[in-house]
């Protein structure tokens, strides 16, 4: 559709990056999309989708060249998230989680640490971001996982829940509290667990409403040892690194939500252009036209704002936390509204699993919850305007 094509053209991606997006779009539509329904039904981890992603070398797009990557702009990355997610939301978040988990390593790890981990990531290793605990969700300062120094090692005790890729990851970016620091904020620290060298117990995986092929695990750390050299920065630096990483993962989640929203919009438009009632196409009824206009406008506005956030990040803006929260909140709210309306426009057919919109509606809900609930984001956005 011309309005959305114009939005994409405004990104003005370099030719080589546009070729990457085009390749991802083709791969997503030809390989990943046809498998999505089966994976949603059986809930199995989509290893063949991961293999297709690795065949294109997509992890390399966020790894610096000197560590085996082929780094692209953040705008290019977001476009790829949308394309993969529109085909299969579970696969989209599996891949995006690699970025969420490894971006703090790319931004803050030492040169030695980058040399040890990033080449494998560029080649397709899976990563996982481990923050949430049963008693610590949006308030990360409530986490209880403990890091205890012991000579050249760090001993980990605690648990993490709702961890995407948790049971399949090669690397866990793990947040916990340094045992020798009492302050709950100042004690937060972060390290990388190499799961092949330091095995972690998977307590279980969740049977979820949506994103069913994406593994969501509960992990137990009972005296797990990792080398002290796996600590990112110093003890107590974790909260700063956590907030910095969330500022970039939230626009990524916004792109994920918009991939779902755009897929639902396309499905709905196709259906109402074909389906007839009372001798007329559904799209010809005024009430439907008004609804379609509202949905298309909201989708275009969200796309345009996310492009704006991408330009801020690619331009090196020192602070874009409010814009990141705005993008995540608005895109995820739209994903839920768009998929709900798409089901409604399909009538009874929208409620059965034969039609894609039923799956998209289930996939959309979590986008309002993870990476900070939208209630939390509304607080963050509002506080940005309080005079100090």
N, C-alpha and C positions, 0 to 999 in steps of 0.2 A: 504494500500500500504506500502511495506516494508520501504521505505525511511521515511515516516511520522510516522510509528510505532516506528522506531528507535529513532526519535526525542522525541517522548512521553516517551520512556523508559529512556532517558537520564535525565528526570526530577527526576527520582529516588524518587518518592513520597512514604512515609510510607504506609504500607499495608492498614491502616484504611482510609487514604486519597484517595488511589486508589479506594477503595470500594465506597467512596462518589462520585468520578468522574464516576465510572461505573453505579451507581444508577441514577445519573443525565443524563447520556447518554441514558439509557434505558427509563427513564421517558420522556425525550425530544423527542425521536423518536416514542414512542408508544402513547403518549398523546398530547404533544404540537404540533408536526409537522402536524398531521392530521387536526388540527383546523386552521392552519396558513392562508390558502387561504381564508377561510370564514371570518376571522377577518380582513384580508387585504381588502376584498371587503366591509364589512359593517362598518369598522372603530370603532367598539365597544370595550370598555376596556375589556381585557381578564381575567375576574375575576376567571374563572375556572382554567386558567393556574397559576394564583397567588396562588390559593388554592392548586394546585398540588405541587408547589414550597414550600409552607409552610408545606405541609404534610411531605416533606422530611426534614424540619427544616433548610433550606439552609441559612436563615438570620443569624442563629447561628454561621456560619463558620467565620464571621468576628467580632463577639462580644466576648470579654474576658470571660473566664469560670466563673469568680466571679460575673458576671452580667447575668448569665443564658445562656451564649453562649457555643459553642464547637469549639473554634477557630482552624482554620487550617492555613497552609502556604498560602502566597500570590500566589504561583505557583498553588496550588490546586484551589484557587478561580478563577484564570484566565482560567484554563481548563474548569471549570464549565460555565463561561461566554461564552466560545467558543461553548460548546455543546448546551446550551439553544439557543444561537443566531443562530446557524446553522439550528435549527428547526424553530424558529420564531424570527426574529430580533427585533420586537416590544417587545416581552416578555423578550428578553435578556436585552434590555436597561431599561425596567421597573425594573427588578431585580438589575441590576448593579447600577442604580441610588440610590438604598438604600445604597449601599456601598459608592458611591461618597458623599452622603449627610451626612452619619453618621460617616465616618472615622475621620473627624476633631473632632467630639464629643468624639470618642474613644481615640484619641491621645491627646486632649487638654482640655477637660471639667474637671470640678472638680469631686471629688468622689461623692458628693451629686447629681450633675447633671447626672452623669452616672447611679446612682442608680434609678433615676427618669425615665430615658428614655430608657436605653439599654435593660432591661428585656422585654419590650414590642416589641422592634425591633427584639430581638432574637426569639420571638414568632410569628413574621410575620407582624408587623406594617410596613406601607409604609412610605417612607421618600422622600424628594425632596430637591434639591440644587437650591437655588434662587439667581442668580447673575445677569443675563442679563436683561437689560432694553432697551427700544426703542432707547435711545441715548447712550447706553453703552454696547458694545458687547465685542470684544477682549480687549479693553481698559477698564478694570474694574474701573479704577480711575475716569471715567466719570459718574459713577452712581449718581443718585440724591435722591434715597430713604433716608429718614431722620429718625434718631432715636433721640427722645427728652426725656431726663429724666424728670420724674414727680413723685417725692416722691419715693414710692416703685415700681413704674411702669416705663415702657418705652413706649412712644407713637410713633407709626410707621405711616409715611405718605409717599406715593410713589407708584410705580408700578413695576412689573416684567413681562417679556415676554419670550416666548419660554421655559417655565418651565416644564420639564418632571415630570410627576406624580403630577403636581401642584394642580389640582382640586380633587385629590383622596388621597393625603398624610395625614397621621396622624401628621407628624412632618415636618416643613419647616426649613431648615438651611438657614437663611436669612442674606444677607450682605447689609449693608447700611452705612450711614455716621453719625457720632456723631455730634449733632447740636452744641455743645460747642467747637468743634475743627475746625479751619478754613482750615488748610492744607488738600488738597484733598486726599493725600495718607495717612497722619497720622490720618485722621478722620475715615477711614474705620473700621467698627466694625462688629461683627457677633453675632447673637443670635438664639435661637430656638423658633419657634412659634408652640405651641400645638394647632392644628386647632380646636379641640373639645372645648377647653377652650376659645380660641380667634378666632372666625370665621373670615375667609378672603373671600372677594368677588372674585368670578371667573367671569371675564369680558367676556371671551370666550375661545374656544379651536380651534386649527388650523386644517384645512383640508389639510393634507400634501401629498406630492408626495409619500413618503415611510414611514415605521414605522407607518402605519395608525392606528393600534390598541393601540399604545402608546399615552397616553394623553399628549398633549403639550398645556399648558394653559397660558393665560395672567391673572395676579392677581393684584387686587387693594387693597392698604392699606390706608384706610381713617380713621385715628385716631384709628387704632387697638392698643389695650393695651395688653402688656405682662408683667409678673412680672420681675423686675430688676434682679432677681436671674437666669433668663434665658439667661443672657449675658455670652458669652464664653470669659473667661479671662477679660481683661480690655478694656475700650473704646480706640479705636485706634489700637488694636492688630489684626484687621481683615485682613489686607493685608498679614501679615506674615502667618496667618493661611490659607488664601486663596491659596497662592503659594504652601504651603506644601501639601494641599489637592489635588491641580491640579497635582502635581508630581506623585501622586498615582492613580488618576483617569485617567490620560492619558494612562498609560499602560493598564488600564481596557478597555478604548475605543479601543486601539490597538487590544486587544483580541476580542472585539466585531466585529471589522472590519475583523479580520482573520476568525471568525466564518462564516461571510458572504462569504468571499473569498473561504474558503474551501468548503462550500456548493455549490457554483457556479462551482468550479473546479470538484467536484464529479459529478454534473449534466452533465457537458460538457463531461467528460470522458465517462460516461455511454452512452450518446447519440451518440458520434462519434464512439463508438465501435459497435453500432447497426445499425446506419443509413448508407445506401449505396448510392453511386453515380457511374454511369458508370460501374456497376458490381463490385465495390470495396468498402470496408468499408471506411468511411471518414478518419479514423485515419491512413490509409495506405498511404495517400498522403504526400509527403515530406514536403510541406509547412505547413500542419497541424502538423506533427511530430515536426518540428522546433518550431512552436508556443507553442505546448504542453510542449516541453523541457524548453522553457523560463519561462512559467507560473509556472511549477512545481518547477523549481530552485528558482524562486523569492519567492514562497510560503514557501519553505523549509528554505530559508535564513531568512525570516521574523519570522517564527516560532522559529528558533534557537536564533535569537537576542532577541525576547521577553522572551524566557527562561532565557537568560543571565540577562535581566532586573529583572526578578522575583528573580533570585539568589541574585542580589545586594540588593533588598528590604528585602528579607528574611534574608540576612546576616547582615542587619543593616547598610548598606552603608550610610554615612552622607549626601551625595549629589549625586543624579542620575538624576538631572533635564534635562541635555542634552540627556542622554540615553532615558528618558521618551518621550521627544519631537521627537527623532529619531524614536522610536518605533511607536508612534501615527501617525506621518507623513507617514512613509513608508508603514505601514499596511493599512492605509486608502487609499493611492494612489493605492496600489495593489488591494484592494477591488473594487475600481472603474474600474480599468483596467480588472481585472479578470471577473467581471460580464458583462462588455461590450463585451469582447471576447467570453464569454459563450453564450450571445445572438447571436453574429455573427455566432458561430459554429452551432447553432440551425437553422440558416437561418430564413426563414419567421416564422417558429414556435416559435422562440425565442421572437417574437414581440407580441405574443398573450398571454393572461392571463392564458390560460390553462397550460402553462409551467412555472415552478418555477423560471427560470432564469430571466423572465421579472420582477417579484417582487423583486428578489435579486438585480437587477440593480438599481431599484428605492430606495431600502433600503440602498445601498452602498453610495449614494451621500452625505448624511448628515455626514458621518464619516470624510469627508474632511473638514467639517465646524465647528462642535461643539467641545468643549474643546480646543478652539483656532484653527483658520483656519490654513491650512497648510502653507499659506504664512507667517503667524506670526511665526510658528514653524521653518521655514527656517531661519528667522531672528534670532531667539533664538539660533539655532544651530550654525549659522555662527558667532555670537557674542562671543560664547564660546571660539573661537580660536583667539580673538583679544588680543594682548599683553597689559597688564595694566601698 
